[in-house]
């Protein structure tokens, strides 16, 4: 165990990391609830839910028990021409939680592939209906994953300039980011004007609109009003454009409701889920479609079917974890817990916003974020790294997005733990400016 950091140094390639300048990674060997523990016995409050995945807390006994029981019963089986109880039950329970007409669950491996599947469904749906469409519409700044289709949809996030020559074209309209105390009316009007102009030119060519409802995560935890998202959806539907909601981040309680589209008041045609799907314990993604879309893929010719799949599609152990997580939402009243966290975020952000180097505070469900005025905005900016190190020295794990600082903890975090993080954050901002 004591040698694993050296083994990591010699053999591991870390994601979203510049290995030439990155510090030695934090060596975590154990986790429980909201806490992570390193090999030296140090404890760290997980304020980013382990990359926005963990819902109920680490090593939750109900989820670990479900995983163990399923692993001892059926670990994995091919999902083409085969089914099993965990997958069928999970699909039914997800559909029961979603607004009609979402009903058909396609399993994949992660958020990027869930988006990839949705894009393929949208394009092929148009072909199967006899009216091919070649365009996709997104909101500026959106991030939808790291596979090529997902990168194309998220090209305006700025993460994928290296791969620009290989991405397919995706159209964008402005995103009216807002925050506490902001009035985004003019920004929203400008975006809707751009949308109307786009639809007038290309409405009949566009296969789908893809949106991160209410919150753009990786591009800086940028929030938009539910009424704006609803209006965008209403306008694109007039041209029979499919709506894809990427709820890889916002699903499973993050925004205060089980799914963000509940707050929008609009049910999409395709819904992408991952991260919190298995409570952040195992990798799995799903793309949920309406019966209308599913029916368009039925026929006597195999070419009409969606020829897409993964080796670990609908893995039974992952399904068991997801089913256990859904039960915990009811048993532990998880959404009530998140409502209490949201109230603390709002209260603490009001205090923090008085700091001269803090701007644009925003809170949504279990998520709180703000902009540091003393840094540059690019991903991995030095100011974010210094703040991360200062917080880590006090036992708090964060990972700012450039000059955007956010808290996104598991729902099990206590009020005292969360308030202590805010107190430390204020001190650390002063420290890195000193």
C-alpha positions as CSV (number, residue, x, y, z in Angstrom):
1,X,0.0,0.0,0.0
2,X,2.8,2.4,0.9
3,X,4.2,2.1,-2.6
4,X,1.1,2.9,-4.6
5,X,2.0,6.6,-5.2
6,X,5.3,5.6,-6.8
7,X,3.5,3.0,-8.9
8,X,1.1,5.8,-9.9
9,X,3.9,8.1,-10.9
10,X,5.5,5.4,-13.1
11,X,2.4,4.0,-14.8
12,X,-0.8,6.1,-14.6
13,X,-2.0,8.8,-17.0
14,X,-4.5,11.0,-15.1
15,X,-7.5,12.7,-16.7
16,X,-7.7,16.5,-17.2
17,X,-4.2,16.8,-15.8
18,X,-0.9,18.3,-17.0
19,X,1.5,15.8,-15.7
20,X,4.5,18.0,-16.1
21,X,3.2,20.6,-13.6
22,X,0.7,18.7,-11.5
23,X,1.6,18.0,-7.9
24,X,1.7,14.5,-6.5
25,X,-1.9,13.2,-6.5
26,X,-3.7,12.9,-3.2
27,X,-3.5,9.2,-2.3
28,X,-7.0,8.1,-1.1
29,X,-7.3,4.7,0.4
30,X,-10.7,4.8,2.2
31,X,-14.0,6.7,2.1
32,X,-17.1,6.9,4.3
33,X,-20.1,9.2,4.2
34,X,-18.8,12.7,3.1
35,X,-15.2,11.9,3.9
36,X,-12.2,10.6,2.1
37,X,-9.1,9.3,3.9
38,X,-5.5,9.3,2.7
39,X,-2.7,6.8,3.3
40,X,-1.4,8.9,6.1
41,X,-4.7,9.0,8.0
42,X,-5.6,12.5,6.8
43,X,-9.3,13.2,6.3
44,X,-10.9,15.3,3.6
45,X,-14.4,16.5,3.2
46,X,-15.5,15.6,-0.3
47,X,-17.0,18.9,-1.6
48,X,-17.2,17.8,-5.2
49,X,-19.0,14.5,-4.7
50,X,-16.1,12.7,-6.4
51,X,-16.5,14.4,-9.7
52,X,-20.2,15.1,-9.2
53,X,-21.1,11.4,-8.9
54,X,-21.7,10.5,-5.3
55,X,-25.3,11.0,-4.1
56,X,-25.9,9.4,-0.7
57,X,-22.3,9.2,0.7
58,X,-19.4,6.9,0.2
59,X,-19.6,3.2,1.1
60,X,-23.2,3.4,1.9
61,X,-24.1,0.0,3.4
62,X,-27.4,-0.4,1.5
63,X,-25.6,0.1,-1.8
64,X,-22.5,-2.0,-1.0
65,X,-24.8,-4.8,0.2
66,X,-26.8,-4.7,-3.0
67,X,-23.6,-4.9,-5.0
68,X,-22.3,-7.8,-3.1
69,X,-25.5,-9.8,-3.3
70,X,-25.8,-9.2,-7.0
71,X,-22.2,-10.1,-7.7
72,X,-22.8,-13.4,-6.0
73,X,-25.8,-14.1,-8.1
74,X,-25.2,-12.8,-11.6
75,X,-22.1,-10.7,-12.3
76,X,-22.6,-10.0,-16.1
77,X,-24.2,-11.4,-19.2
78,X,-24.5,-10.2,-22.8
79,X,-27.5,-7.9,-23.2
80,X,-28.2,-8.5,-26.9
81,X,-31.0,-11.1,-27.1
82,X,-30.7,-11.5,-23.3
83,X,-32.2,-9.7,-20.3
84,X,-32.1,-10.1,-16.5
85,X,-34.2,-8.9,-13.5
86,X,-32.0,-5.9,-12.4
87,X,-32.0,-4.3,-15.9
88,X,-35.7,-4.8,-16.5
89,X,-36.6,-3.6,-13.0
90,X,-34.3,-0.6,-13.2
91,X,-35.8,0.5,-16.6
92,X,-39.3,0.2,-15.2
93,X,-38.5,2.2,-12.1
94,X,-36.7,4.9,-14.0
95,X,-39.7,5.2,-16.4
96,X,-42.0,5.4,-13.4
97,X,-40.0,8.4,-12.0
98,X,-39.9,10.2,-15.4
99,X,-42.6,12.3,-17.0
100,X,-44.5,10.6,-19.8
101,X,-43.9,9.8,-22.6
102,X,-40.3,8.9,-21.6
103,X,-40.4,5.1,-21.3
104,X,-37.7,3.3,-23.3
105,X,-34.3,2.9,-21.6
106,X,-31.1,2.2,-23.6
107,X,-28.2,1.3,-21.4
108,X,-24.6,2.3,-22.0
109,X,-21.4,2.9,-19.9
110,X,-21.1,6.6,-19.0
111,X,-22.3,10.1,-19.6
112,X,-20.4,10.6,-22.8
113,X,-21.8,7.5,-24.4
114,X,-25.3,8.3,-23.2
115,X,-25.0,11.6,-25.1
116,X,-23.5,9.8,-28.1
117,X,-26.4,7.4,-28.2
118,X,-28.9,10.3,-28.0
119,X,-27.3,12.0,-31.0
120,X,-27.3,8.8,-33.0
121,X,-30.9,8.2,-32.1
122,X,-31.9,11.7,-33.2
123,X,-30.1,11.5,-36.6
124,X,-31.4,8.0,-37.3
125,X,-34.9,8.8,-36.2
126,X,-35.1,11.5,-38.9
127,X,-33.8,9.0,-41.5
128,X,-36.2,6.3,-40.4
129,X,-39.1,8.8,-40.6
130,X,-38.1,9.5,-44.2
131,X,-37.0,13.1,-43.7
132,X,-33.2,13.1,-42.9
133,X,-31.9,16.1,-41.0
134,X,-28.2,17.0,-40.7
135,X,-28.0,19.7,-38.0
136,X,-27.7,19.7,-34.2
137,X,-28.4,22.8,-32.1
138,X,-26.7,23.5,-28.7
139,X,-26.2,26.4,-26.3
140,X,-22.9,28.2,-26.3
141,X,-20.6,27.0,-23.6
142,X,-22.2,23.6,-23.3
143,X,-20.1,20.5,-22.4
144,X,-21.6,17.1,-23.2
145,X,-18.7,14.6,-22.8
146,X,-15.4,13.5,-24.4
147,X,-16.4,11.1,-27.2
148,X,-16.4,12.6,-30.6
149,X,-20.1,13.2,-31.0
150,X,-20.3,14.6,-27.5
151,X,-17.3,16.8,-28.1
152,X,-18.9,18.1,-31.3
153,X,-22.0,19.0,-29.3
154,X,-19.9,20.7,-26.7
155,X,-17.3,22.3,-29.0
156,X,-18.1,25.8,-27.8
157,X,-17.1,24.9,-24.2
158,X,-13.5,25.4,-25.3
159,X,-12.3,22.0,-24.1
160,X,-11.8,20.5,-27.5
161,X,-9.9,22.9,-29.8
162,X,-7.2,20.2,-30.4
163,X,-9.8,18.0,-32.0
164,X,-11.6,20.7,-34.0
165,X,-10.7,19.3,-37.4
166,X,-12.4,16.0,-36.7
167,X,-15.6,17.3,-35.1
168,X,-18.9,17.5,-37.0
169,X,-20.5,20.9,-37.2
170,X,-23.0,21.9,-34.4
171,X,-24.9,25.2,-34.4
172,X,-25.1,27.3,-31.2
173,X,-27.2,30.1,-29.8
174,X,-26.1,32.3,-26.8
175,X,-26.5,31.0,-23.3
176,X,-27.9,33.7,-20.9
177,X,-26.0,32.7,-17.7
178,X,-27.4,34.3,-14.6
179,X,-26.8,34.4,-10.9
180,X,-28.2,35.7,-7.6
181,X,-29.3,39.3,-8.0
182,X,-28.9,39.3,-11.8
183,X,-31.6,40.3,-14.2
184,X,-31.1,38.2,-17.3
185,X,-34.1,39.5,-19.3
186,X,-32.1,41.2,-22.0
187,X,-29.7,38.3,-22.3
188,X,-32.6,35.8,-22.6
189,X,-34.3,38.0,-25.2
190,X,-31.1,38.2,-27.3
191,X,-30.8,34.4,-27.1
192,X,-34.4,33.9,-28.2
193,X,-34.0,36.3,-31.1
194,X,-31.0,34.3,-32.2
195,X,-33.0,31.1,-31.9
196,X,-35.8,32.5,-34.0
197,X,-33.4,33.6,-36.7
198,X,-31.8,30.1,-36.7
199,X,-35.1,28.4,-36.9
200,X,-36.2,30.6,-39.8
201,X,-33.1,29.5,-41.7
202,X,-32.5,25.9,-40.6
203,X,-35.6,24.7,-38.6
204,X,-36.4,22.0,-41.2
205,X,-32.8,20.8,-41.2
206,X,-32.2,20.4,-37.5
207,X,-32.5,17.0,-36.0
208,X,-32.2,17.9,-32.3
209,X,-31.6,20.5,-29.7
210,X,-29.3,19.3,-26.9
211,X,-29.3,21.2,-23.6
212,X,-27.9,20.9,-20.1
213,X,-31.1,22.0,-18.3
214,X,-30.7,24.7,-15.7
215,X,-26.9,24.3,-15.3
216,X,-23.9,24.1,-17.6
217,X,-21.5,22.2,-15.4
218,X,-18.0,21.9,-16.8
219,X,-18.0,25.4,-18.4
220,X,-18.3,27.0,-15.0
221,X,-21.5,25.9,-13.2
222,X,-23.5,28.5,-15.2
223,X,-27.2,28.6,-14.4
224,X,-30.1,29.6,-16.5
225,X,-33.7,30.3,-15.6
226,X,-36.2,27.4,-16.0
227,X,-38.6,29.7,-17.9
228,X,-35.9,30.4,-20.5
229,X,-35.2,26.7,-21.1
230,X,-38.9,26.0,-21.3
231,X,-39.3,28.8,-23.9
232,X,-36.5,27.5,-26.0
233,X,-38.0,24.0,-26.0
234,X,-41.4,25.3,-27.0
235,X,-40.0,27.2,-30.0
236,X,-37.9,24.3,-31.4
237,X,-40.8,21.9,-31.0
238,X,-42.8,23.9,-33.6
239,X,-40.3,22.7,-36.2
240,X,-40.5,19.1,-34.9
241,X,-37.0,19.2,-33.6
242,X,-36.2,16.6,-31.0
243,X,-35.2,17.8,-27.5
244,X,-32.3,16.1,-25.8
245,X,-31.7,16.9,-22.1
246,X,-28.2,16.1,-20.9
247,X,-28.9,15.4,-17.2
248,X,-25.6,13.6,-16.6
249,X,-24.9,16.2,-13.9
250,X,-28.3,17.5,-13.0
251,X,-30.0,14.2,-12.6
252,X,-30.7,12.4,-9.3
253,X,-31.4,15.4,-7.0
254,X,-28.6,17.8,-7.8
255,X,-31.0,20.7,-8.7
256,X,-33.4,20.0,-5.8
257,X,-35.8,17.8,-7.8
258,X,-35.1,14.2,-8.8
259,X,-34.5,15.5,-12.4
260,X,-33.9,19.1,-13.6
261,X,-36.6,18.8,-16.3
262,X,-39.2,18.7,-13.5
263,X,-38.2,22.3,-12.7
264,X,-38.3,23.3,-16.3
265,X,-41.8,21.8,-16.7
266,X,-40.9,20.2,-20.1
267,X,-40.3,16.6,-20.8
268,X,-37.6,16.0,-23.4
269,X,-37.7,13.4,-26.2
270,X,-34.4,12.0,-25.2
271,X,-32.9,12.1,-21.7
272,X,-29.2,11.3,-20.9
273,X,-28.3,10.1,-17.4
274,X,-25.2,8.9,-15.6
275,X,-23.0,10.0,-12.7
276,X,-25.6,9.8,-9.9
277,X,-27.4,6.9,-11.6
278,X,-25.6,4.4,-9.5
279,X,-25.1,6.9,-6.6
280,X,-21.5,7.4,-8.0
281,X,-20.4,3.9,-7.1
282,X,-20.2,2.2,-10.5
283,X,-20.0,3.4,-14.1
284,X,-23.3,3.3,-16.1
285,X,-25.2,5.5,-18.4
286,X,-28.7,5.4,-19.9
287,X,-30.5,7.2,-22.7
288,X,-34.2,7.3,-22.2
289,X,-36.5,7.8,-25.2
290,X,-40.1,8.3,-25.8
291,X,-42.3,5.5,-27.3
292,X,-42.6,7.5,-30.5
293,X,-38.9,7.5,-31.1
294,X,-38.5,3.8,-30.1
295,X,-41.3,2.9,-32.5
296,X,-39.5,4.6,-35.4
297,X,-36.7,2.0,-35.1
298,X,-39.0,-1.0,-35.3
299,X,-39.4,-2.9,-38.6
300,X,-38.4,-6.0,-40.5
301,X,-35.0,-4.7,-41.7
302,X,-32.1,-4.8,-39.2
303,X,-30.7,-1.6,-40.7
304,X,-33.7,0.2,-39.2
305,X,-32.6,-0.8,-35.7
306,X,-30.1,1.2,-33.6
307,X,-26.9,-0.7,-34.2
308,X,-25.1,0.4,-31.1
309,X,-24.0,-1.4,-27.9
310,X,-21.3,-1.9,-25.3
311,X,-19.8,-5.0,-23.8
312,X,-21.0,-4.1,-20.3
313,X,-24.4,-2.8,-21.4
314,X,-26.9,-3.1,-18.5
315,X,-24.3,-4.8,-16.2
316,X,-26.4,-6.4,-13.4
317,X,-24.1,-5.2,-10.6
318,X,-24.4,-1.6,-11.8
319,X,-28.2,-2.0,-12.1
320,X,-28.3,-3.3,-8.5
321,X,-26.5,-0.2,-7.3
322,X,-28.8,2.0,-9.2
323,X,-31.9,0.3,-7.8
324,X,-30.5,0.6,-4.2
325,X,-29.9,4.3,-4.8
326,X,-33.4,4.9,-6.0
327,X,-34.8,3.2,-2.9
328,X,-32.6,5.4,-0.7
329,X,-34.1,8.6,-2.1
330,X,-37.4,7.5,-0.4
331,X,-36.0,5.8,2.7
332,X,-33.6,8.6,3.6
333,X,-35.7,11.5,2.2
334,X,-32.7,12.6,0.1
335,X,-34.5,15.5,-1.6
336,X,-35.4,16.9,1.8
337,X,-31.7,16.7,2.7
338,X,-30.8,18.5,-0.5
339,X,-33.4,21.3,0.3
340,X,-31.7,21.9,3.6
341,X,-28.3,22.1,1.9
342,X,-29.7,24.5,-0.7
343,X,-30.9,26.8,2.1
344,X,-27.4,26.8,3.7
345,X,-25.8,27.5,0.3
346,X,-28.1,30.5,-0.2
347,X,-27.4,31.8,3.3
348,X,-23.6,31.4,3.2
349,X,-23.3,32.7,-0.4
350,X,-25.0,35.9,0.8
351,X,-22.3,36.4,3.3
352,X,-19.5,35.3,1.0
353,X,-20.7,37.6,-1.8
354,X,-19.6,40.6,0.4
355,X,-16.0,39.6,-0.2
356,X,-14.3,41.9,-2.6
357,X,-12.9,39.1,-4.7
358,X,-16.2,37.1,-5.0
359,X,-18.8,37.8,-7.8
360,X,-21.8,36.1,-9.5
361,X,-22.9,33.8,-6.7
362,X,-25.4,31.1,-7.7
363,X,-27.1,28.3,-5.9
364,X,-29.2,25.4,-7.3
365,X,-30.1,22.5,-5.2
366,X,-27.0,20.9,-3.7
367,X,-24.8,23.1,-5.9
368,X,-23.3,26.5,-5.1
369,X,-20.8,28.4,-7.2
370,X,-19.2,31.8,-7.6
371,X,-16.5,33.6,-9.7
372,X,-13.2,34.7,-8.2
373,X,-12.3,38.1,-9.4
374,X,-8.6,37.7,-8.8
375,X,-7.9,35.1,-11.4
376,X,-8.1,34.1,-15.1
377,X,-11.0,32.0,-16.4
378,X,-9.2,29.2,-18.3
379,X,-9.4,25.6,-17.0
380,X,-6.6,24.8,-14.6
381,X,-5.9,28.5,-13.9
382,X,-3.2,29.0,-11.2
383,X,-5.6,30.8,-8.9
384,X,-7.9,27.8,-8.8
385,X,-4.9,25.5,-8.0
386,X,-3.7,27.7,-5.2
387,X,-7.2,27.8,-3.6
388,X,-7.5,24.1,-4.0
389,X,-4.2,23.6,-2.2
390,X,-5.1,26.0,0.6
391,X,-8.4,24.2,1.2
392,X,-6.8,20.8,1.0
393,X,-4.4,21.8,3.8
394,X,-7.4,22.4,6.0
395,X,-9.1,19.1,5.1
396,X,-11.5,20.1,2.3
397,X,-11.3,18.7,-1.2
398,X,-12.4,21.1,-4.0
399,X,-11.4,21.4,-7.7
400,X,-12.2,24.9,-9.1
401,X,-13.1,25.3,-12.8
402,X,-10.6,28.0,-13.6
403,X,-11.7,31.1,-11.7
404,X,-15.1,29.4,-10.8
405,X,-15.3,27.9,-7.3
406,X,-18.1,25.5,-6.5
407,X,-19.4,23.2,-3.8
408,X,-21.3,20.1,-4.8
409,X,-21.2,17.7,-1.8
410,X,-23.0,14.4,-1.3
411,X,-26.5,14.8,0.2
412,X,-25.4,13.2,3.5
413,X,-23.1,16.1,4.4
414,X,-24.1,17.7,7.7
415,X,-25.0,21.3,8.2
416,X,-22.0,21.8,10.4
417,X,-19.6,20.2,7.9
418,X,-20.9,22.4,5.1
419,X,-20.8,25.6,7.1
420,X,-17.2,24.8,8.2
421,X,-16.2,24.6,4.5
422,X,-17.6,28.0,3.9
423,X,-15.7,29.4,6.8
424,X,-12.5,27.8,5.6
425,X,-13.2,29.1,2.0
426,X,-13.3,32.7,3.1
427,X,-10.1,32.4,5.0
428,X,-8.4,30.7,2.1
429,X,-9.5,33.3,-0.4
430,X,-7.8,36.0,1.8
431,X,-4.7,33.7,2.1
432,X,-4.1,33.2,-1.6
433,X,-4.6,37.0,-2.1
434,X,-2.1,37.8,0.6
